[in-house]
């Protein structure tokens, strides 16, 4: 149970990091969410939710524009910054 909780905390930290790193991400998410809602594609069932939209936008910014680092590159940087005594 503790492992699942720590993954949730790490996920929340990653979302916060991306929002800080790319300030336009929040407004982009809001705009796309509003458009999806107007098209009645937001909600339960076979529709999108805000969490899914967030990760789709992040993926797009990582692949197409390379405006956000990949999770792998963040993990590599973090492992290099850990110093062993």
Secondary structure as UniProt FT lines:
FT   HELIX           2..21
FT   HELIX           24..38
FT   TURN            39..40
FT   HELIX           50..63
FT   HELIX           71..81
//
